[in-house]
Amino acid sequence: MTFNACPLLEAASLFKQGWSPEWFCSWLGLPDELWRVLSLRDYNTRVVVFGTALLGAAAGVIGSFALLRKRALLGDALSHAMLPGIAVAYLISVLLGQEGKSLPLLLLGATLSGLLGTCCVLGIRQWTKLKEDAALSIVLSVFFGAGVALLGIVQQTTRGHAAGLESFIFGKASALAVEDAWVIFGGGLCCVLLVILFFKEWKLLCFDETFAASSGWPVLGLDWLMMLLIVLISVIGLQAVGLVLMIALLVIPPAAARFWTDQLRTMVWLAGALGCVSSFGGAIVSALLPRLPSGAMIVLFAGAMFLLSFLLGTRRGILFQAWQSWRLQQRVQRQHLLRAMFELSELQAAGAASSVGQPAPVSRERLQGMRSWSKRQLATEINRAVTAGLVIPLSSDQLRLTAAGQQMASKLVHQHRLWELYLITHAEQAPSKVDRDADQMEHVLTPEMIARLERLLNASQQGGSVPSSPHPILPPPETERIGGEQA
């Protein structure tokens, strides 16, 4: 076999002559446009990418609280409620003889209309018996219908330039100017600072609104401030992703962050990071493929981040949960094996086969009768226990617990019998009925719960020895299991 070093020598010589990213992309066969976009050389690309990234970060931060307050659709309703405000602002501007498409005036109209939608949602929820989802649906549909009707009137006006107003519906990030980017930066910074300032209050509001009200916190005022920030983010995001897709930046990043952490502080900042990455990636893809709209690509990129979190999240991801469930099942099966061996060893403790200070050996045949194991399942569990150093095979049929296995098994039986005693003493259950319930609880008892049970039952003994069984343990026949236990 020969090794052709010509490509490497050519690359080395070109590197000495002057390395550049463009040369590297061309050497790898990648288009030059890819590095041009990734390096943000074009002025318009820099404005669009940074503007949308800042918007995604701010929307993810404030959207976390809306999600935890179960108001994920509030942003959708408010963004749709802004459409009539845009149309009315245009008509008023034209009637006053000014240019209709003045961006500050249009955003002011959108803000006022969004705040009016917020008042309608809160009013319907407070003064009627309708639920919040019904209020959101009513406001969304009515305001959006009014906005579409007003846009039809706008298109019939002979003064002003009505073309392009529909871009507020679906967004047009490629038209962002540097002034728009500064507006997004200022609005996003304001939202982040307010989140830092009111983090403790909103945290309490999200997890226990009743307690917050009883403690004297202004729940309604905090709610209004949160909605005001949602309106602000929705207004400054109109040009980037539009009022239809703005809900994606408010909901998808926080929902994705929820799969990775249980801490609110971590979730908030992770949601901001995911929103920033989603907006950045969507804007880059749209710049590489100009025919694809930026708003749609940002939402699709956010959806991809959500799917990745849904699969791989370390708290609620389905793969992580499946792995945790598998580990729990393996641990429970091992604990069942050790407890069964301990109880059989108790029955044979005085046998001739038992050595001083060692647990008595047990047979596979007797062990299989303790639970609904098949021969294959029992063999698998025994092999795992042997590998872990908990069981020693004495012969093809005889097994014995090691010192470590005896210690772990005695702890399990200790927990099992404590719970049995508790059910018999305080729940007044028959001794013959408590074994199955205790079998389910022994795997989840914490050290604090065990100590409390011992104090309650006065069952703690010197050296932590195992309490006596509250019901007789009979040698199991071949076709019957003790206590009717199941694996």
MIZADREN-439678 format. One record per residue: y, z, x of N, C-alpha, C in turn; residue in three letters. Coordinates in pm, whole numbers, plus 32768, in hexadecimal, padded with zeros to 4 digits. Layout:
% MIZADREN-439678
YZXYZXYZXala
...
This chain:
% MIZADREN-439678
7F8980008056800080008000807C8000805Amet
80DA7FA8803F81547F9E808E81CA7FD0803Cthr
822B8001808582A28037804483187FDF8067phe
83597FAB800083CB7F538014844B7FA58016asn
84877FB3808884FF80078097857F7FB8808Aala
85757F35806B85EE7EE3806486517F157FFBcys
86267F367F7F86887F677F1E86CD7FE77F4Cpro
868280417F8E86BE80BD7FBD872180A3802Eleu
86FA8046808A8756802580F787D47FE380C2leu
87C27F8E805C88387F4C802288947FB37FDFglu
885680127F9988A6807A7F5888EF80CF7FBFala
88AA80EE803088E981408098895E80F780D7ala
894D807580F089BA8029812E8A32801E80D2ser
8A158009804F8A8480017FF18AC980887FE2leu
8A7B80F47FEC8AB6817A7FE28B1681938056phe
8AED816380CF8B44817581448BC481238136lys
8BB880AC80F68C2F805780E88C9380908085gln
8C6580DF802A8CC081187FC68C7A812B7F41gly
8C5181A77F268C0A81C57EA78C6F81D57E37trp
8C4A81A77DC28C9E81B87D4C8C4481C37CD2ser
8C7082057C698C1F820F7BF08BFF81877BB4pro
8C6081297BBB8C4580A47B858BD380627BD0glu
8BD380707C578B6680367CA48AE180787C82trp
8AE280FC7C6F8A6781427C4D8A3081137BC7phe
8A8881017B628A5B80D07AE08A2380447AEAcys
8A687FEE7B388A367F657B4689B37F637B93ser
89A37FBF7BF789247FC47C4388B17FEF7BE9trp
88CD80487B87886780737B28885580117AB6leu
88A67FA97AB3889A7F487A4788DF7F7179C7gly
893A7FD679CF8981800479598A047FB77949leu
8A307FA178D08AAE7F5878BD8B257FA578F3pro
8B887F5E79258C007F9F795B8C4D7FEA78EFasp
8C427FBB78748C8B7FFB78078C5E808B77F1glu
8BDD80A778118BA9812E77FE8BF481927854leu
8C03817478D58C4C81D1792C8CE181D5790Atrp
8D16816678DD8DA3816278B88DBF81C27844arg
8D6381C577E38D75821E77708D5982AF7798val
8CEB82C677E28CC7834E78098D30838E7863leu
8D71833F78B68DD98374790E8E61838078C9ser
8E68835678488EE3836177F88F59831F783Dleu
8F4382A6786D8FAF826178B4901C822F7855arg
8FF0820177DE905181CA778190A0823B773Easp
91208224772F9177828A76F6914F82A97666tyr
91348242761791108258758B908C82A47580asn
902F828875DB8FAF82CF75D98FC3836275F5thr
9019838376559034840F76749070845875FCarg
90CF841875BA910E8458754690A9847174D7val
9058840C74B98FF78418744C8F8E8482746Dval
8F57847C74E78EEA84D8750C8F1A8568750Eval
8F8A8582754F8FBA860C75588FEB863E74D0phe
902C85E77483905A861173FF8FE7863773A3gly
8F7F85E4739C8F0C860273468EBC8679737Athr
8EB3868873FF8E6B86FA74378EAF877E7413ala
8F348781741C8F7D87FA73F58F6C88177360leu
8F6D87AE73108F5A87BF72808ECF87F77262leu
8E6987C172A48DE187F2728D8DCF888372B5gly
8E0E88AB73258E03893673528E45899572EEala
8EBF897372C28F0589CA72638EBC89D071DDala
8E89895D71AD8E41895B712D8DC189AC7135ala
8D7B89A771A68D0189F571B48D1C8A8A71B3gly
8D8A8AB571F08DAB8B4471F78DCA8B7B716Cval
8E268B3B71248E4B8B6E70A08DDF8B537039ile
8D918AE9704D8D258ACA6FEF8CB58B316FF2gly
8CA78B7B705F8C408BE270688C548C4D6FFDser
8CD18C756FE98CEC8CDC6F848CDC8CA46EF7phe
8D048C266EE38CEF8BEA6E5F8C5B8BE06E3Eala
8C098BC26EA28B798BB86E8C8B3E8C406E68leu
8B668CA96EB28B318D2E6E978B658D686E14leu
8BD98D396DE98C0F8D656D688BD48D146CF4arg
8B728CBE6D148B328C696CAF8B978C0D6C6Clys
8BF48BDA6CBD8C598B7E6C8A8C5A8AFE6CDDarg
8BE18ACF6CF78BD58A586D498C1489DE6D05ala
8C1189D96C7E8C4989676C378CDF89766C1Eleu
8D1989E76C468DA789FA6C308DF889916C7Cleu
8DD489776CF88E1A89116D458E1088896D06gly
8D9B886A6CCC8D8A87E96C898DE787DF6C10asp
8DEA88496BBE8E4088476B488ED4883D6B6Fala
8EFC88896BD58F8988886BFC8FB288046C3Cleu
8F5787C96C8A8F7A87486CC78F8886DC6C5Dser
8F3186DE6BF78F40867D6B8A8FBE86996B38his
8FE287196B2E905A873D6AE290DA870E6B26ala
90D386E66BA4914B86B96BEB9172862A6BC9met
911685DC6B939134854F6B7A91A8853C6B19leu
91AE85816AA79224856D6A5192A785976A93pro
92A385FB6AEB931C86226B31934F85B36B8Cgly
92F3856C6BCD931A84FC6C23935C848E6BD0ile
931D846E6B5E935484046B0993DB842B6ACFala
93E884A86AA1946884D56A6894D584D66AD3val
94B385036B4C951685036BB9954684766BD8ala
94EB84156BD39513838A6BEB957183596B7Etyr
955083746B0095A383466A91962E83856A96leu
963384086AB396B6844A6ABB970884106B2Cile
96C883F36B9D971183BB6C0F974983326BEDser
96FB82E16BA6972A825B6B80979C82656B1Dval
979282C16ABD97FD82D16A5B987F83006A9Bleu
9875834B6B0898EC837A6B4F992383126BAFleu
98E3829D6BB2991382316C0698EC823C6C98gly
9887828F6CB7985A829D6D4197D782536D56gln
97AC82506DD1972C82106DEF96BB82676DB6glu
9664822C6D6595FD82776D1F959682B46D7Agly
957882736DEC950B82A06E41953B82FA6EB3lys
959B83526E9295C883B56EF3955B841F6F01ser
951D842A6F7694AB84826F8994CC85146F6Dleu
953C854B6F9D955985D86F7C956285EF6EE6pro
95A185926E9D95AD85A26E0D9526859A6DC8leu
94D0853F6DF4944C85316DB893F785AE6DD1leu
93FF85E46E4B93B3865E6E6993E786D56E1Cleu
946C86D96E0594A587446DB49470873D6D25leu
946C86C36CF0943486B26C6993A286D96C63gly
935686B56CCA92C986DA6CCE92B887716CD4ala
930D87B46D22930488456D2D9320888A6CA8thr
938D885F6C6693B0889C6BE5934388836B7Dleu
930E880B6B7D92A387EC6B1D9226883D6B3Cser
9206884E6BBC9192889F6BE091A389316BB8gly
921D89666BCC923789F16BA2922E89FF6B0Bleu
925C89986AC1924F899C6A2F91BB899C6A07leu
9169894D6A4E90D9894F6A33909C89D76A50gly
90CB8A176ABB909B8A9E6ADA90BC8B006A6Athr
91388AF96A38915F8B5069C991088B36694Ecys
90E98AB9693590968A9968C1900A8AD268D0cys
8FD18AC869488F4A8AFF695F8F498B95694Aval
8FAB8BDB69868FB08C6D69788FCE8C9768E8leu
90268C4968A490468C6B681A8FD18C5A67BDgly
8F878BEC67CD8F118BD667788EA98C426791ile
8E988C68680F8E348CCE682E8E5D8D5867F9arg
8EDE8D7867FD8F0B8DFD67D78F1E8E0D6741gln
8F4F8DA666FD8F758DB466708F0E8D7C660Ftrp
8EA28D4566418E378D1565EB8DB38D50661Bthr
8D4A8D3665D18CC68D6465F68C788CFB6644lys
8CBA8C8F66698C778C2666B48C608C526745leu
8BF28C24677C8BD38C4168088C2B8BEC6863lys
8C2A8C1268E58C818BCD69448C568B3C6958glu
8BD38B2069528BA98A9669668BDC8A3C68F5asp
8BE18A72687B8C188A25680C8CAE8A0D681Fala
8CF68A74684D8D868A6568668DA089FB68D1ala
8D5089FE693D8D62899B69A88D46890E6974leu
8CDF88FF69258CBD887A68F08D2B88456895ser
8D62889C68408DCD887267E58E4888456833ile
8E73889768918EEB887668DF8ED587F76930val
8E6187EB69708E44877469C28E4C86F5696Fleu
8E0786F368FF8DFF867868B08E858655686Eser
8EC986BA68348F4686A067EE8FB38672684Fval
8FC486BB68BD902D8697691C90108611695Dphe
8F9385F669818F75857669C18F898503695Ephe
8F62851968DF8F7B84B3687A900F84986868gly
90608503686890F184F1685F912884A768D8ala
90F084C5694E911E848069C690FF83EC69C4gly
908783C7699790638339698E90BD82F2692Aval
90D9833468B8913282F7685591BE82E3688Eala
91F2834668D6927783396911927A82CE697Dleu
920D82BE69C8920982526A2C921081CA69E9leu
91D581C0697191E281436926927381276902gly
92BF818F68DE934E817D68C2939981586941ile
9372819969B093B5817B6A3093A580E96A56val
932F80B16A3F931680266A64936B7FC46A13gln
939F7FF169A193EF7F9A694B94847FA26968gln
94AB7FFC69C29539800869DF95677F906A31thr
95E27F666A1A96197EF36A6396677F1C6ADEthr
96857F9C6AE996D07FCC6B5D967280196BB8arg
969580206C349644806A6C9495CB80196CC1gly
957980566D15950180166D4C948C806F6D2Ahis
9446804E6CBE93D880A36C8F9358808B6CDCala
9350801D6D2492D27FFE6D6A92B5806A6DD3ala
923880936DD8920E80F56E3C920281826E08gly
9232819C6D8E922482236D59919282496D42leu
913E81E46D2690B182026D0F906B82346D8Dglu
90AB82236E01906E82556E7D906682EE6E7Eser
90B9832F6E2A90B083C16E20902D83EC6DDEphe
8FEC83926D948F7083B66D518EFD83BB6DB5ile
8EF383546E098E83834B6E678EAB83656EF7phe
8F2C83716F118F58838E6F988F6583116FEEgly
8FB7831C70548FC982AD70B38FF582EA7137lys
8F948321717E8FB4836971FA8FEF830D7265ala
8FCB828C72608FFE823072C59095821E72BBser
90CF8245724991608237723791AB82B47260ala
91648318729891A8839272C1920D83767330leu
928483AC732292EA83A4738A92F1842973D4ala
933B84297441934484A47490938985127440val
93E384ED73E594228552739093BB85927333glu
935D8540730092F3857672A9929985D672F8asp
927C85B17376922A860973C8926E868E73E0ala
92F2868D73F3933B870B7406933C875E7385trp
934487197312933D8761729292B587A47282val
924B875B72A591C48793729D91B7880972FDile
91EF87FA737591E8886773D7923188E373A3phe
92A888CF736C92F58941733B92B1898472C4gly
928089337265923B896C71F291BA89B17219gly
916D8973727290F089B0729F91088A3172EBgly
916D8A347341918D8AAE738B91B88B1D732Dleu
92048AFB72C8922F8B5F726591B68B9C721Ecys
91558B4571F790DD8B7571B3908C8BD2720Ecys
907B8BAB728C902B8BFC72E8906D8C837301val
90F08C85731191368D027327912B8D5F72AEleu
91358D26723691288D7871BE90998DAC71AEleu
90368D5D71D68FAB8D8B71D18F988E007230val
8FD18DF872A88FC88E677307900E8EE372D0ile
90808ECF729090CE8F3F725E908B8F8571E8leu
904D8F36718E90118F6F71158F798F6B711Aphe
8F408F6671908EAF8F5B719A8E688FD3715Bphe
8E96904B71798E5690C471458E5C90C870ADlys
8ED090A770738EDF90AC6FE28E8A90436F9Dglu
8E878FC96FD28E368F5F6F958DA18F7A6FA7trp
8D7D8FB970148CF28FDF70278CC4903E6FBAlys
8D1690A36F9E8CF691016F338CF590BB6EABleu
8D5390606E978D5D90196E178CE28FC16DFFleu
8CAD8F866E698C3A8F2C6E5B8BBB8F786E38cys
8BAB8FEF6E6E8B2C90356E608B2D90A06DF2phe
8BA190D26DCA8BA291356D5E8C2E91396D21asp
8C4690E06CC18CC990D76C828CEA91556C32glu
8C84918F6BEF8C9A92066B9E8CC5927D6BF4thr
8C81928F6C668CA592FC6CC18D3192E86CF8phe
8D54926A6D188DDA924E6D4C8E4592726CE6ala
8E2B92516C658E8C92716BFD8E9793086BE9ala
8E24934D6BEA8E2793DF6BD78E6694276C4Dser
8E6893E76CC18EA594246D398F3A940A6D41ser
8F7093C06CE0900193AA6CDD902F932A6D1Fgly
8FD292D36D498FFC92566D88902D91F46D1Dtrp
909591A66D3A90C791436CD8906B90C96CD1pro
900190D66C828F9B906D6C7C8FD78FE96C4Dval
90288FED6BE390628F736BAE90BD8F306C14leu
910D8F806C5C91658F476CC191188F096D34gly
90AC8F4B6D60905A8F126DCB90168E926D9Cleu
8FEC8E916D1D8FB18E176CE690168DA56CE3asp
908E8DC36CBB90F78D5D6CB691158D276D42trp
911B8D7F6DA391378D526E2B90C88CF76E5Eleu
904A8D1B6E3F8FDC8CC66E698FE48C3C6E28met
90038C396DA690108BB86D6290878B686D97met
90F18BAE6DBB91668B696DF391418B246E76leu
90F18B666EC890C78B286F46906B8AB16F2Bleu
90158ABC6EC58FBF8A4A6EA3901489D46E75ile
907C89F06E2590D889866DFB911D89486E74val
914B899D6ED09190896B6F48913689106F9Bleu
90B9893C6FB1905D88EA6FFE903F88676FB6ile
9030886E6F32901487F56EE5908987946EECser
910487C76EEA917A87706EEE918487296F75val
917487766FE2918487357064910C86DC7087ile
909D86EA703C902A869570549024861A6FFDgly
908B86066FA7908785946F4C9081850F6F95leu
90D385006FFC90D684807042905A846A7098gln
901C84D670C78FAA84C771228F2B84A170D7ala
8F0284F170778E8584D770318E9884BF6F9Cval
8F1184D76F688F2A84BE6EDB8F0385336E84gly
8F3685326E0A8F1E85A36DB18E8F85A86D7Dleu
8E4885356D7D8DBF85346D4D8D6085746DB2val
8D7485576E338D1785846E9A8D4686046EDFleu
8DB9863B6EB98DED86B26EFB8D90872A6EE7met
8D4A872C6E768CEF879B6E5B8C8287A66EC6ile
8C5D87356F048BF387376F698C1A878D6FE0ala
8C988783700E8CC387D270818CD38865705Eleu
8CE688846FDE8CF389106FB58C6E89546F9Fleu
8C0589086F838B8589436F5C8B18892D6FC3val
8B0B88B26FF78A978892704C8A9788E370CEile
8B0388EB711C8AFC893C71988ADB89CF7180pro
8B188A15711D8AEE8AA171058A5C8AAB70D9pro
8A308A4D708489A48A52705889458A3C70CEala
896A89E4712A891789CF71A189188A4971FCala
898D8A88720C89968AFF726189448B72722Aala
892F8B7571A688E38BE3716888528BE37196arg
881E8B7071C487948B6971F387838BA6727Ephe
87F18BC172C587E88BED735088058C817365trp
88488CC3730688718D4D731F887A8D9B729Dthr
88738E2072AA88878E7B723A890B8EC67246asp
89548EB072B489D38EF572CB8A468E9F7298gln
8A9E8EDB72468B0B8E8E720B8B6A8E577275leu
8B8C8EAA72D78BE98E7C733E8BB18E047389arg
8B318E0C73AD8AF18D9C73F28AEB8D227398thr
8ACD8D3873198AC48CC872BB8B498C7F72ADmet
8BB68CCA72A58C3A8C8D72938C5C8C317307val
8C4B8C6673828C718C1573F58C0C8BA5740Ftrp
8B8E8BBC73EF8B2C8B5173FC8B478AE37397leu
8B708B07731E8B938AA372BA8C0A8A4F72E9ala
8C6C8A9273278CDC8A47735F8CB089E773CCgly
8C558A1474228C2489BC748D8BD589477454ala
8B80895F73F18B3488F373B48B908890736Cleu
8BF888C373298C57886A72E98CA18814734Egly
8CC5885073C08D098806742A8CAF879A7465cys
8C3187BE74828BD4875D74BA8BB786ED7457val
8BA8870E73D78B8D86A873738C0086457368ser
8C7A867873648CEF8620735B8CFE85CD73D9ser
8CEA860C744C8CF485C474CB8C8D855374D1phe
8C0F857574B28BA6851074BA8BBA84A17455gly
8BE184C373D98BF8845B73758C6A83FE739Bgly
8CD6843673D38D4783E273FD8D2083877471ala
8CCD83B974CE8CA18367753E8C4B82F3750Dile
8BEC831074B48B9682A6747E8BE8823E7434val
8C4C826C73E78CA1820F739E8CF581B973FDser
8D1E81F4746D8D6981A574CF8D10813C7512ala
8C90815E75288C3480FC75648C0F808E7502leu
8C0880B274828BE4805174198C57804B73B6leu
8CBA7FFA73D18D377FFE73828D237FE272EDpro
8CB87FA072C88CA67F81723A8C777FF971E9arg
8C4F8063722C8C2280DB71E78C98813A71D5leu
8CB58166715B8D2881BF71458D1582477187pro
8D82827D71BA8D7B82FB72048D4F836F71ACser
8D89837971338D6683E870DB8CD283ED70BBgly
8C9A837A709B8C0B8376707B8BB6839A70F4ala
8BDB836C716B8B8E838B71E28B97841F7207met
8C0B845B71EF8C1884EA72098BBB853971AFile
8BB6851371308B5E855970D28ACC854370F6val
8AA784C9711C8A1C84AE714389F784FB71C1leu
8A548506721F8A3A855272998A2985E67277phe
8A7C8618721B8A6C86A371EF89E686B771AAala
89BB8653715B8937865B711C88C7865F7182gly
88D6861471EF88718618725A886D86A1729Dala
88E086DF72B188E5876572EA88A387CA728Cmet
88B887B7720A8879881171A987E1880171ADphe
87B1878571B38721876D71B886E587AB7236leu
872A879E72A786FA87DA732386F388737316leu
875988AE72DB875A893F72C786EE89697265ser
86DA891A71FD86748937719885E9893A71D5phe
85D388E67237854F88E07276853F894772E6leu
85A78956733B859989A273B785E58A2573B9leu
862B8A49734E86788AC5734D86238B3E736Fgly
865A8B9773C2860D8C0973F4860E8C817395thr
86488C73731F86448CDF72BC86048CB0723Aarg
862A8C3B720A85F68C0C718A85BF8B7E7190arg
85B68B457207857C8AC1721484E88AC071EBgly
84BB8A5471AD84348A54717883CB8A5A71E7ile
83E68A1C725983858A2372C6837E8AB172FFleu
83F18AF3730B83F28B7C733C83AC8BD972D9phe
83C48BC5725883828C1971F582EB8C0271F3gln
82C28B82720482338B66720A81F38BA97283ala
82388BA672F482048BE7736D81FE8C7F735Btrp
82658CB9731D82658D48730281F38D6E72A3gln
81DE8D1B723D81738D3771DE80EA8D2F7223ser
80DA8CCE727D805B8CC172C680448D3B7320trp
80AE8D67736480A18DDC73BA80808E597369arg
80BF8E6972F480A28EDC729F80128ED9726Fleu
7FE38E63724A7F598E58721C7EF78E7B728Cgln
7F138E4D73057EBC8E6D73757EBD8F037393gln
7F328F41738A7F3B8FD173A57EF29021733Barg
7F008FF972BD7EBC904072517E259035725Eval
7DF48FBD727F7D648FAA72907D2E90007303gln
7D799008736E7D4E905C73DF7D4D90EF73B7arg
7DB2911A736D7DB691A573417D4491C572E2gln
7D219166728C7CAE917A72347C2C918D7285his
7C1C913D72ED7BA5914773407B9F91CF7386leu
7C0C91FA73C07C0E927974087BF592EF73AAleu
7C3092EB73347C1C935B72D77B8C935E72A4arg
7B5492E9728A7AC892E5725D7A6B931C72C9ala
7A8292F973497A30932D73B57A4293C473C3met
7ABB93F573B27AD4948473BD7A8994D17350phe
7A8E949F72D47A4D94E5726679B594E27275glu
797E947272A578EE946D72BE78C894C97331leu
791E94D07396790395287408790395BA73DDser
795895DC737A795A9665734778D2968B730Bglu
7894962B72C678139647728677A3965D72EBleu
77B596207363774B962773C77774967C7440gln
77DA96CF742E7810971A74A077A9977674DEala
774997A7749076E6980574C4766497BF74ECala
7664973974EC75E896F0750B75C596F7759Egly
754B96D575BA751B96DB7645755D9672769Dala
75899605765E75C6959976AC765495B976D7ala
768A962576A57714964976C5771A969C7743ser
77709678779D778696C3781877F697267804ser
77F9978D785A785E97F4784E78E897B77868val
794797CE780A79CF979D781A79E1970C77FAgly
797B96C977CB7985963B77AA796496277717gln
79A495C376D7798195A5764C78F4956C7644pro
78B3958575D4782B955275C1782D94BB75B1ala
77C8947775E077C193E675CE77A593C2753Dpro
77D0934B751677B8931A748E777A92907497val
7730926C743176EC91EA74307741918573E4ser
7732910774097779909B73C4775090927332arg
76CE90AB7317769E909F728E76DF91087234glu
76E591857265772791ED721877BD91D2720Barg
77F7919C727578869181727678AB91147211leu
785690AF72087872904271AB786F9072711Agln
781F90D870FC7819910D70757893915D704Dgly
78E9918270AE795F91D0708F79C9917F7047met
79CE90FC70627A3590A7702779FB901F7006arg
7A4B8FCF6FC67A1C8F4A6F9C7A2D8EE5700Cser
79F88F06708279FB8EAA70F279828E4E70EBtrp
79968DD4711179248D7E712E78FA8D9871BFser
78848D6771E378558D7D726C78B48D3C72D0lys
78E68CC972AC79418C82730779C58CCE7316arg
79FE8CFD72A57A7B8D4872AD7A6A8DC972FDgln
79FC8E0F72E579E48E8B732E79D48E7173C3leu
798D8E0673E6797B8DE574737A018DC374B5ala
7A578D7C746A7ADB8D5874A07B2F8DD574B9thr
7B318E3174597B808EAB74677B4A8F0274D9glu
7AC58F0974E77A8B8F5875537AAF8F1C75DAile
7AA98E9A75E67ACD8E5876657B5E8E73768Aasn
7BB78E7176287C448E8D76447C568F1E766Earg
7C108F78762C7C1B900576517BE2901E76DCala
7B768FDA76FF7B3C8FE677857B9F8FB277EDval
7BDE8F4077D07C418F08782D7CB78F667840thr
7CDE8FAC77D47D4E900A77DD7D27908F781Aala
7CA890A3783D7C7C911F787A7C6E9192781Agly
7C55917677997C4891DE77357BB791FA770Eleu
7B5E919C77297AD191A777037A7C917C7779val
7A0B91C0778A79AA919D77F37926917577AFile
78F390FE77CB786F90DA77967801911A77ECpro
77AD916E77AF774091AE77F776C2915777FAleu
76AF91087791763E90AC77887665903F7726ser
76068FED770276248F8276A376468FB97619ser
7621903775FC763B90707578769190ED757Dasp
7695913475ED76D991B375F6776591A47634gln
77C691EA75F9785091E87628788292777633leu
78E8928976897924930D769779B992FD76B2arg
7A079357767A7A97935876947AB393897721leu
7B10934B77667B3F937E77E67B9E93F477CEthr
7BCC942F783A7C2A94A0782B7CAA947177E4ala
7CDB93FB780D7D5493C677CA7D3793A37739ala
7CC29369771F7C9E934876967C8C93C47640gly
7C4F942E767C7C3E94AB76327CC594EA760Fgln
7D2294E4766C7DA7951D76537DEE94D175E4gln
7DEB944A75E87E2C93FA75817DE7940D74FAmet
7D61941174FA7D189421747D7D3394AA743Eala
7D389514748F7D53959974587DDF959F741Bser
7E3E955974567EC59555741E7EC4950E7397lys
7E7994A0738C7E729457730D7E2F94AB72A1leu
7DC094EC72C37D7C953F72617DD295B67239val
7E1D95EB729A7E7A9659727E7EDF962F7214his
7F1B95B972257F7D958771C47F3B956D713Dgln
7EC49532713F7E7D951170C47E6095907073his
7E2E95F670B37E07966E706A7E7E96C37041arg
7EEA96BC708D7F6396FF70607F9496C56FDCleu
7F9296416FD07FBF96026F547F5D961F6EE2trp
7EDB96256F017E7A96496E9C7E9596D66E68glu
7EAE97336EC37ECC97BC6E9A7F4B97C36E46leu
7FAD97756E6A802A97736E1D801197416D8Ftyr
7FC496D46D807FA8969E6CFB7F5897016CA7leu
7EF997466CE77EA797A66C9D7EFA98206C75ile
7F4E98526CD17F9798CE6CBB801098BB6C61thr
805D98506C7680DD98416C3280DC97D36BC8his
808597706BD4807E97076B6D800B971D6B0Cala
7FBD97866B257F4F97AE6ACD7EED973B6AB4glu
7ECE96F36B1D7E68968B6B137DE196C46B3Agln
7D79968A6AFF7CF196B76B1E7CCE96936BADala
7C8396EB6BF47C6096CD6C807C1696496C90pro
7BCB961F6C2D7B8095A26C387BD895276C26ser
7C58953A6BFD7CB094C86BE07D1E94B56C48lys
7D27950C6CA97D9B95086D047D8294B26D7Eval
7D05948D6D997CE794496E167D2D93C16E1Fasp
7D2C93756DB27D6892F06DB47DFE92F76DC8arg
7E4393546D817ED493626D917EF7938C6E1Fasp
7EAB93EB6E557EC794176EDE7EAC93A76F41ala
7E4B93516F237E2C92E16F7B7EA192816F87asp
7EF092756F1D7F65921C6F207FDD925C6F65gln
7FE692E16F62805C93256F978051934A7029met
7FD99358705D7FC9938D70E580079333714Eglu
801892B2712E804C9252719180E49254719Ahis
81289291713981BA928D713681FA93177141val
81AA9380715481E494067161822C941371E6leu
82A8943F71E282F69455725B82DD94E2728Fthr
82FD94FE730E82ED95877343833B95EE72F1pro
83B195CB72BE83FE9629726D83B5964971EBglu
837A95E071AC833095F8713082B5964D7149met
8271963771B981FA968571D9821E971871EFile
828B972F723882B697B9724F82DC97FE71CCala
831C97B27174834297ED70F382C6980C709Farg
826397B370A281E797CE705981A1984A7090leu
81A198597113816098CD715081A6994E7128glu
822B99497126827499C170FC825B99DD7068arg
825899747018824699856F8981BC99BC6F67leu
8157998D6FAF80CD99B56F92809C9A276FEAleu
80F29A4D704B80C89AB470AB80489A8870F1asn
80449A0771157FC899CF714C7FCF99B771E0ala
804099D37220804699BD72B07FEF9A2272F7ser
7FA699F4735B7F489A4A73A37F659A447438gln
7F2D9A9F747E7F429AA7750F7F0B9A29754Fgln
7F5F99E5759D7F31996D75E37F2F98F2758Bgly
7F6098FB750F7F63988774B97EDA98567490gly
7E7998B2747A7DF2988B74567DF0985273CAser
7D81980E73A97D7597C6732B7D50982872BDval
7D979827724A7D6E987C71DA7CE5985371A6pro
7CA398B371677C219893712B7C34983470B7ser
7BCE97E4709D7BD5978470307BDA97CE6FABser
7C3697AA6F507C3F97ED6ECF7BD197C56E6Fpro
7B84975F6E907B1397386E3D7A9C971E6E99his
7A2397326E6C79AF97226EC4799D96926EF0pro
797E96826F70796195FD6FA778CA95F16FB3ile
789095A06F5F77FF95906F5D77D6951C6FB3leu
776095246FF1773094B1703D772194396FE1pro
776093C87001775E93566FA576D9930D6FA9pro
76A492EA6F33763092906F31765892086F65pro
75F691B36F7A761091306FB6766790DA6F5Bglu
765690E96ED7769D90906E7B771290D46E37thr
773C914A6E6977A891936E27780B91C46E8Fglu
788A91CA6E6978F091F76EC47926927D6E98arg
795192CC6EF6798493536ED67A0893446E8Aile
7A11938A6E177A8E938F6DCD7AB7930C6D90gly
7A6492A36D957A8892226D5A7AFB91E06DA4gly
7B0E91FA6E297B7E91C26E747B6A912C6E88glu
7BD990E96E937BD9905A6EB17C3290436F26gln
7C158FD96F737C688FBA6FE77CEE8F876FBAala
